[in-house]
Amino acid sequence: MSDYVGDLDPHQAWDLLASEPDAVLVDVRTSAEWQWVGGADLSGLGKHTLGIEWMTSAGERNQRFVEQLAEAGLGPDTPVLFLCRSGARSAAAASAATAAGYGPAYNVAEGFEGDPDDTGHRGTVNGWKVAGLPWRQS
């Protein structure tokens, strides 16, 4: 896979989404994660987050991922930021999107929940939520 443009921390991601009218945030977590954990709220920017799973809840790679980017209306020159729980799946998604001709593509490196703390819990060390950026649960 080709390399994507680079990693952004959550505040850099927010700033890019705010300053670039065409920039899109794609949350690549599973539908269960979107429903139970919550997600980025871009309504203050007049935008919404696209949910396109990188892996299914069954743990299988979404074979239609690139096709679903096109179905969502992303063009080859659309700045696209990918977000997952911690930055691993989103890095893979950014690479796949770049290889398919989308981008510039970025990875939100800390993800939505961030790295686990000393007790193994996420949402306390870093990530979108810890950064104090807007989010909501459904």
Backbone as CSV, one residue per row, in Angstrom:
resi,resn,N_x,N_y,N_z,CA_x,CA_y,CA_z,C_x,C_y,C_z
1,MET,0.835,-1.182,0.000,0.000,0.000,0.000,0.876,1.240,0.000
2,SER,0.353,2.281,-0.585,1.076,3.542,-0.638,0.996,4.255,0.704
3,ASP,1.949,5.107,0.956,1.938,5.891,2.182,0.942,7.037,2.060
4,TYR,0.232,7.291,3.138,-0.664,8.439,3.204,0.146,9.676,3.572
5,VAL,-0.500,10.844,3.585,0.215,12.101,3.816,0.881,12.131,5.176
6,GLY,0.156,11.754,6.223,0.754,11.779,7.549,-0.263,11.659,8.654
7,ASP,0.244,11.652,9.884,-0.590,11.546,11.073,-0.878,12.940,11.629
8,LEU,-2.087,13.098,12.136,-2.488,14.331,12.804,-2.964,13.981,14.200
9,ASP,-2.672,14.833,15.170,-3.292,14.624,16.467,-4.726,15.151,16.361
10,PRO,-5.581,14.862,17.332,-6.978,15.270,17.204,-7.187,16.770,16.980
11,HIS,-6.425,17.620,17.662,-6.590,19.067,17.464,-6.174,19.489,16.049
12,GLN,-5.111,18.902,15.526,-4.711,19.195,14.149,-5.786,18.726,13.172
13,ALA,-6.393,17.579,13.456,-7.467,17.074,12.606,-8.646,18.042,12.620
14,TRP,-9.039,18.489,13.802,-10.151,19.441,13.922,-9.833,20.719,13.141
15,ASP,-8.613,21.229,13.311,-8.221,22.461,12.618,-8.286,22.296,11.104
16,LEU,-7.843,21.152,10.598,-7.902,20.908,9.153,-9.355,20.806,8.690
17,LEU,-10.181,20.108,9.444,-11.598,20.001,9.094,-12.271,21.368,9.118
18,ALA,-11.854,22.235,10.043,-12.432,23.577,10.153,-11.958,24.505,9.044
19,SER,-10.712,24.360,8.642,-10.135,25.310,7.674,-10.286,24.880,6.221
20,GLU,-10.512,23.619,5.981,-10.630,23.092,4.615,-12.084,22.699,4.364
21,PRO,-12.816,23.512,3.586,-14.251,23.244,3.394,-14.562,21.853,2.836
22,ASP,-13.696,21.298,2.011,-13.967,20.007,1.390,-13.480,18.812,2.205
23,ALA,-12.759,19.065,3.297,-12.203,17.964,4.097,-13.320,17.146,4.733
24,VAL,-13.112,15.828,4.756,-14.097,14.876,5.262,-13.450,13.992,6.319
25,LEU,-14.203,13.718,7.392,-13.760,12.775,8.418,-14.498,11.461,8.216
26,VAL,-13.730,10.378,8.072,-14.302,9.040,7.925,-13.936,8.237,9.171
27,ASP,-14.959,7.818,9.906,-14.769,6.988,11.091,-14.820,5.536,10.626
28,VAL,-13.708,4.825,10.759,-13.593,3.468,10.231,-13.826,2.379,11.286
29,ARG,-14.296,2.774,12.465,-14.601,1.779,13.491,-15.846,0.986,13.078
30,THR,-16.227,0.020,13.881,-17.404,-0.788,13.577,-18.687,-0.045,13.965
31,SER,-19.789,-0.483,13.397,-21.074,0.134,13.729,-21.375,-0.012,15.221
32,ALA,-20.949,-1.108,15.829,-21.149,-1.283,17.270,-20.400,-0.205,18.047
33,GLU,-19.183,0.112,17.616,-18.411,1.162,18.287,-19.102,2.518,18.141
34,TRP,-19.596,2.806,16.949,-20.288,4.093,16.746,-21.476,4.200,17.684
35,GLN,-22.229,3.102,17.795,-23.441,3.119,18.589,-23.156,3.177,20.089
36,TRP,-22.219,2.358,20.567,-22.028,2.222,22.004,-20.980,3.155,22.593
37,VAL,-19.969,3.529,21.810,-18.888,4.366,22.336,-19.099,5.836,21.996
38,GLY,-19.754,6.101,20.874,-19.963,7.465,20.421,-19.008,7.811,19.295
39,GLY,-19.074,9.055,18.850,-18.222,9.472,17.751,-18.041,10.973,17.701
40,ALA,-17.155,11.389,16.827,-16.868,12.814,16.651,-18.124,13.541,16.188
41,ASP,-18.355,14.705,16.744,-19.497,15.543,16.378,-18.979,16.763,15.633
42,LEU,-19.205,16.788,14.335,-18.724,17.894,13.491,-19.813,18.902,13.173
43,SER,-20.942,18.820,13.868,-22.058,19.717,13.563,-21.678,21.183,13.742
44,GLY,-20.776,21.480,14.661,-20.315,22.854,14.853,-19.548,23.395,13.659
45,LEU,-19.091,22.495,12.804,-18.391,22.894,11.574,-19.319,22.818,10.369
46,GLY,-20.584,22.458,10.609,-21.525,22.291,9.508,-21.231,21.037,8.692
47,LYS,-20.621,20.040,9.329,-20.245,18.793,8.659,-20.766,17.615,9.461
48,HIS,-20.691,16.437,8.851,-20.991,15.210,9.573,-19.887,14.196,9.280
49,THR,-19.753,13.263,10.193,-18.758,12.207,10.049,-19.334,11.081,9.205
50,LEU,-18.542,10.591,8.262,-18.942,9.433,7.477,-18.507,8.172,8.225
51,GLY,-19.391,7.229,8.366,-19.054,5.961,8.984,-18.900,4.885,7.921
52,ILE,-17.673,4.441,7.712,-17.393,3.353,6.771,-16.440,2.389,7.477
53,GLU,-16.949,1.213,7.827,-16.144,0.259,8.581,-14.926,-0.214,7.796
54,TRP,-13.782,-0.262,8.469,-12.581,-0.872,7.899,-12.628,-2.384,8.135
55,MET,-13.022,-2.764,9.344,-13.211,-4.163,9.726,-14.659,-4.306,10.167
56,THR,-15.258,-5.431,9.870,-16.620,-5.679,10.325,-16.604,-6.072,11.794
57,SER,-17.771,-6.102,12.400,-17.879,-6.537,13.799,-17.431,-7.982,13.966
58,ALA,-17.467,-8.742,12.872,-17.009,-10.138,12.910,-15.492,-10.239,12.780
59,GLY,-14.802,-9.095,12.651,-13.347,-9.093,12.575,-12.783,-9.315,11.181
60,GLU,-13.624,-9.223,10.167,-13.169,-9.395,8.783,-12.994,-8.038,8.115
61,ARG,-12.016,-7.950,7.234,-11.768,-6.716,6.482,-12.959,-6.428,5.574
62,ASN,-13.400,-5.186,5.555,-14.487,-4.736,4.686,-13.963,-4.674,3.252
63,GLN,-14.322,-5.649,2.450,-13.818,-5.730,1.069,-14.368,-4.621,0.179
64,ARG,-15.417,-3.945,0.617,-16.019,-2.866,-0.178,-15.582,-1.483,0.297
65,PHE,-14.564,-1.409,1.141,-14.166,-0.140,1.745,-13.933,0.954,0.708
66,VAL,-13.077,0.708,-0.264,-12.757,1.733,-1.266,-13.997,2.072,-2.090
67,GLU,-14.759,1.080,-2.441,-16.005,1.298,-3.182,-16.961,2.185,-2.380
68,GLN,-17.023,1.969,-1.076,-17.908,2.762,-0.225,-17.437,4.208,-0.083
69,LEU,-16.132,4.455,-0.200,-15.648,5.840,-0.222,-16.244,6.566,-1.425
70,ALA,-16.224,5.913,-2.576,-16.796,6.508,-3.792,-18.302,6.699,-3.636
71,GLU,-18.984,5.699,-3.095,-20.432,5.784,-2.896,-20.807,6.928,-1.965
72,ALA,-19.906,7.272,-1.032,-20.152,8.365,-0.089,-19.897,9.734,-0.722
73,GLY,-19.395,9.728,-1.955,-19.192,10.983,-2.666,-17.789,11.539,-2.612
74,LEU,-16.846,10.789,-2.068,-15.468,11.284,-2.039,-14.881,11.248,-3.431
75,GLY,-14.237,12.343,-3.811,-13.546,12.406,-5.081,-12.065,12.192,-4.881
76,PRO,-11.325,12.061,-5.975,-9.888,11.787,-5.866,-9.087,12.925,-5.233
77,ASP,-9.630,14.138,-5.194,-8.896,15.264,-4.609,-9.476,15.719,-3.270
78,THR,-10.352,14.913,-2.701,-10.975,15.264,-1.426,-10.005,15.007,-0.277
79,PRO,-9.692,16.032,0.523,-8.894,15.774,1.721,-9.715,14.901,2.667
80,VAL,-9.156,13.765,3.043,-9.909,12.828,3.872,-9.083,12.409,5.079
81,LEU,-9.721,12.493,6.249,-9.091,12.126,7.509,-9.768,10.865,8.019
82,PHE,-8.972,9.914,8.465,-9.501,8.645,8.937,-9.304,8.534,10.445
83,LEU,-10.365,8.085,11.129,-10.388,7.983,12.582,-10.851,6.580,12.987
84,CYS,-10.160,5.976,13.951,-10.619,4.711,14.539,-10.505,4.839,16.058
85,ARG,-10.406,3.733,16.760,-10.311,3.779,18.222,-8.984,4.368,18.679
86,SER,-7.878,3.893,18.063,-6.558,4.283,18.570,-5.575,4.746,17.501
87,GLY,-5.946,4.658,16.241,-5.067,5.106,15.168,-4.477,3.996,14.321
88,ALA,-4.747,2.734,14.631,-4.173,1.625,13.856,-5.001,1.315,12.606
89,ARG,-6.290,1.049,12.798,-7.147,0.765,11.636,-7.215,1.964,10.705
90,SER,-7.242,3.158,11.281,-7.339,4.358,10.448,-6.069,4.587,9.633
91,ALA,-4.920,4.184,10.143,-3.683,4.279,9.362,-3.747,3.339,8.166
92,ALA,-4.249,2.129,8.392,-4.397,1.172,7.296,-5.404,1.683,6.268
93,ALA,-6.489,2.285,6.745,-7.500,2.830,5.843,-6.937,3.994,5.024
94,ALA,-6.146,4.854,5.668,-5.535,5.982,4.953,-4.583,5.482,3.870
95,SER,-3.839,4.433,4.167,-2.944,3.846,3.171,-3.727,3.251,2.008
96,ALA,-4.807,2.541,2.313,-5.625,1.928,1.259,-6.275,2.995,0.391
97,ALA,-6.754,4.061,1.018,-7.374,5.150,0.258,-6.353,5.822,-0.652
98,THR,-5.163,6.037,-0.135,-4.101,6.642,-0.935,-3.750,5.756,-2.122
99,ALA,-3.627,4.457,-1.881,-3.302,3.507,-2.946,-4.387,3.487,-4.020
100,ALA,-5.635,3.782,-3.616,-6.760,3.783,-4.560,-6.932,5.134,-5.246
101,GLY,-6.057,6.100,-4.922,-6.108,7.394,-5.592,-6.880,8.474,-4.869
102,TYR,-7.271,8.234,-3.620,-7.973,9.251,-2.835,-6.972,10.072,-2.050
103,GLY,-7.364,11.285,-1.742,-6.530,12.078,-0.859,-6.243,13.455,-1.375
104,PRO,-5.546,14.184,-0.567,-4.631,13.740,0.482,-5.367,13.043,1.631
105,ALA,-4.780,11.946,2.102,-5.363,11.155,3.185,-4.499,11.287,4.435
106,TYR,-5.175,11.427,5.565,-4.511,11.592,6.861,-5.046,10.573,7.856
107,ASN,-4.229,10.230,8.829,-4.621,9.371,9.932,-4.709,10.220,11.194
108,VAL,-5.827,10.107,11.923,-5.929,10.749,13.239,-5.271,9.775,14.215
109,ALA,-3.997,10.060,14.512,-3.099,9.098,15.150,-3.548,8.599,16.520
110,GLU,-4.133,9.418,17.334,-4.525,8.980,18.678,-5.896,8.323,18.676
111,GLY,-6.606,8.422,17.589,-7.926,7.831,17.486,-8.966,8.528,18.340
112,PHE,-10.131,7.898,18.424,-11.242,8.472,19.186,-11.061,8.254,20.685
113,GLU,-10.648,7.058,21.073,-10.505,6.739,22.496,-9.079,6.799,23.006
114,GLY,-8.099,6.769,22.121,-6.707,6.871,22.521,-6.100,5.581,23.039
115,ASP,-4.917,5.721,23.559,-4.157,4.586,24.078,-4.695,4.142,25.433
116,PRO,-4.484,2.870,25.784,-4.911,2.414,27.116,-4.012,2.990,28.211
117,ASP,-4.622,3.213,29.369,-3.835,3.677,30.518,-3.221,2.472,31.230
118,ASP,-2.627,2.700,32.381,-1.941,1.634,33.120,-2.871,0.502,33.561
119,THR,-4.164,0.787,33.628,-5.123,-0.240,34.028,-5.820,-0.867,32.819
120,GLY,-5.410,-0.466,31.607,-5.976,-1.038,30.397,-7.225,-0.348,29.880
121,HIS,-7.584,0.777,30.487,-8.777,1.509,30.055,-8.414,2.597,29.048
122,ARG,-9.246,2.736,28.050,-9.056,3.806,27.061,-9.914,5.004,27.451
123,GLY,-9.608,6.152,26.813,-10.393,7.351,27.066,-9.871,8.190,28.210
124,THR,-8.637,7.908,28.657,-8.067,8.678,29.766,-6.702,9.273,29.435
125,VAL,-6.022,8.742,28.410,-4.643,9.153,28.119,-4.591,10.193,27.005
126,ASN,-5.184,9.870,25.863,-5.157,10.765,24.716,-6.330,10.407,23.813
127,GLY,-6.386,10.999,22.639,-7.472,10.722,21.711,-8.449,11.878,21.616
128,TRP,-9.385,11.741,20.689,-10.370,12.787,20.380,-11.147,13.209,21.630
129,LYS,-11.647,12.227,22.394,-12.454,12.537,23.573,-11.632,13.263,24.640
130,VAL,-10.433,12.750,24.922,-9.583,13.347,25.948,-9.136,14.756,25.548
131,ALA,-9.026,14.995,24.239,-8.627,16.318,23.746,-9.725,17.352,23.947
132,GLY,-10.910,16.911,24.360,-11.998,17.830,24.624,-12.728,18.297,23.366
133,LEU,-12.548,17.560,22.276,-13.230,17.924,21.040,-14.672,17.411,21.068
134,PRO,-15.555,18.039,20.299,-16.967,17.642,20.338,-17.193,16.193,19.936
135,TRP,-18.029,15.509,20.723,-18.410,14.143,20.419,-19.767,13.881,21.032
136,ARG,-20.387,12.786,20.580,-21.686,12.428,21.120,-21.929,10.942,20.986
137,GLN,-22.836,10.455,21.799,-23.281,9.062,21.698,-24.676,9.051,21.117
138,SER,-24.989,7.984,20.370,-26.323,7.909,19.764,-27.322,7.337,20.732
